[in-house]
Each structure stands twice: as structure tokens, then as C-alpha cells.
Amino acid sequence: MLIRAFGQDDLARLTQLTIDTFRPFFEDSVGPVLDGLVLGTLHADWRGDYRAHVPTLHDPDRHKYVAVAETDGLIAGYVAWQADPARHHGEITLLAVDERHRGDGTGTALCEHAFADLRGRGVRLVEIGTGGDAFHSPARALYESLGCVPFPTAHYYRRL
């Protein structure tokens, strides 16, 4: 596996990979909540939201970076992170791994790559978030295996 810097030519593939990765979350986890009200109200155009968001992930002038993992010349996943050098704080903002590469160390390698870059920028604390639902269970296991410590939060929804 090769981990390399993001190139503008990667954008279409990373956008599609993000949509493919998170489709089950939106359709199967969020979709049924309150009979579709949460999905329809907050995430009605989740695909369009990713199409708008993914191009903003890499902006070195704003301390935002993306690295891509390749296996056999094909993109296996990517990680996006940002640094706040003044606060010595960093955040992994997005991690997406092609389903054919989940469990093969791609996610670990991408996170470690981002951690090393952040460490080199003087970051002392990195934050990474995920959901508490079944879809995000593998992500929680990955982050805990990397030594990340969870801080529980809860989101509640109510039909009005």
C-alpha cells in the first residue's frame, strides 16, 4: 500500500468513495429514525452535501490536508485532517475506506499517517469522532485500537 498526498485528479473518486462508504449509514441507520423524518429534514441531500464538502477538505493554507491510500494503483481509502497550531490541536475530519479494503490495515495506516503529520506540526491532542450506532462500530474499534479514548455524547430527536 502506498500513502500519498491528495491530487486534484483524486477528487471525483474520493467523492464517490465517501458516498459509497456512508450510504448504509444514511439509508439504514438514519433513514428509519422517526419514520424518515430525521433523514428527510437534516440529510435530505446527503449525497449533494458530500459533493460540496469533499472538495473543501484539502486546503493547506487553512491547515487542512488529505492523504490517499493506493493499492495496486487504485484508491483504497483516504483520510482528511486539520490542524490548529495555536492550540496544539488537530482533528481527523473524515476517513473513508473502500469496502474491499476494510480490515486490511488501510484505515490504521491512514490514521497513523495523519497523526504523524499532526505531530510534526506541533499538535499534542488529536480528536476523531464517530457515531454510536452499529454502522460505526468498526470505526470505534479502529480508533480505540489506535489509543483514542472515547468521550460519550448523545443526540436526541423528537417529532413536533
Protein Blocks (a to p, Z undefined) as FASTA:
>chain_A
ZZddddfklmmmmmmmmmmmmmmmmmmmmmmggghlmmmmmmmmmmlmmmmmmmmmpcfk
nopacddddeehiafbdcdddddfknopacdfbdcddfklgonlmmmmmmmmmmmmmmmn
opabdcddddfbfklmmmmmmmmmnopacdddddddddZZ
